[in-house]
């Protein structure tokens, strides 16, 4: 998705990339809700989010279609809420390049918010 944003004449590729992301999000929810044993490469997902934000920082989205940014933010939000903040935080700690980046700041904010959420609103019971 990062690459297709740099090539505006590839709008169809961007659309297909986002559809793949949305399908993967739906699959994540299904796997967690049905307790399907599946391991996501959290480090790879966080790295892609980092590269995306390094290439297209938050402040560059003011005058653009925000769907790609919202899609990426939704991916990491679901990762934190469905897989659990402790799991994502543990992976993030092992990635020093992300810790001081815009992606790291956003992820820490998501993790902190998830940690302070009341138990009845927290992550799926299988991830607690």
Number of C-alpha atoms within 10 A of each C-alpha: 18 18 12 15 16 11 11 11 10 12 12 11 16 19 15 12 16 17 13 13 18 16 11 13 18 12 12 21 17 12 15 17 13 10 13 10 7 9 9 10 9 17 15 10 15 22 17 16 23 22 16 20 20 14 14 15 14 14 8 11 13 8 7 9 9 12 12 20 20 10 16 19 17 15 19 21 18 17 21 22 21 21 22 21 24 15 15 20 17 11 13 20 12 11 15 10 13 19 17 10 15 16 25 22 13 16 25 17 12 19 21 13 13 20 16 10 12 9 12 8 10 17 20 17 13 12 15 13
